[in-house]
Amino acid sequence: MEIWVRSGMSTYFVGSVLILAVLLYYPVSKLVWVLSVRRLQRKENRELSEVELQGQLNRARIIAVIMVLMFSYLFNLTLGGKLGYG
């Protein structure tokens, strides 16, 4: 917590980032999973096995965590006016 205070990040900012990331995680992970499965099915020209579907779900979850954290951080920076456009 001390690191965030020294770097100018308030508890409100960190909380806002985490709350938005949590709210966006489920829909983003499902979207990434569906797109990934469809792409792989088209590439392989067949239905995927349960093992392959589970692998794609694990991959989608990792990608979703990275995406929602980056988006949430940048969104809150922009919303707070800390990026300084204009």
N, C-alpha and C positions, 0 to 999 in steps of 0.2 A: 504494500500500500504506500509506503514511503517513497518508492521509486515513482509512482504515478503522480504523487503530490509535487515532487521535485520537477517532473517533466511537464507539469501544467495540466495533467489530466485529472479532472475532478471525479469524485465518486458518482455523481450524476451522469457524467459522460460515459464512464465505463459501464455503469448499469444500463444506460440506454443502448449501448452497443450490444451488450449481452442479451438484453430482452428482445431486441429486434432480430438478432441472430437466432435465438431460440424459436421465435415465432415463424421465421422464414425457413427453418431447417427442413421440416417435414415436406412441404410442397416442393421445395427445390430438389430435395433428394429423390422424390418420386418422379419429377420431371426429368432429371438427369438419368435416372434408371430406365424410364420408358424410352427415351431417345437412344440410350446406349444399347438396350435390348433390340430395338427395331433395327438399328444400324448393323448390329452383329447378325441378326436373322437375315437381313438382305444380303450381307456379305457371304454368309455360309449357305444360303438358299435352303434352310431347314429350320425346324423348331429347335429351341435350345433345351438342354437337359436341366434338371433341377440344380445340379452342381454348377453349371454355367450361369444360371439365373442368380444363384446365391453369390457367385463371384462378381457378377455385374452389380448386384445390390451393395456388396461391400465396397466396391470401387466407387459407386455413386454416392455412398455416404461420406467417404473421404473427400471427394470432390465438392460435395455440398457444404461440408464444414468449412473448407477453405473459401468457397465462394461467398457464403453468407457472412462470414467474419469480415472479409475484405469489403463487401458491399455495405455492411452495417457500419463499419468504421468510417468509410468514405462518406456515406450518407449523413452520419452524425456530424462529421467535420463540416460538411457543406451546410447542413441545417444550422449549426452553431455559428456559422460565418467565419470559421477559422482558416479557410482556404484563401480568402482575400480576393475574390473575383470582383474587380471593379472598384 
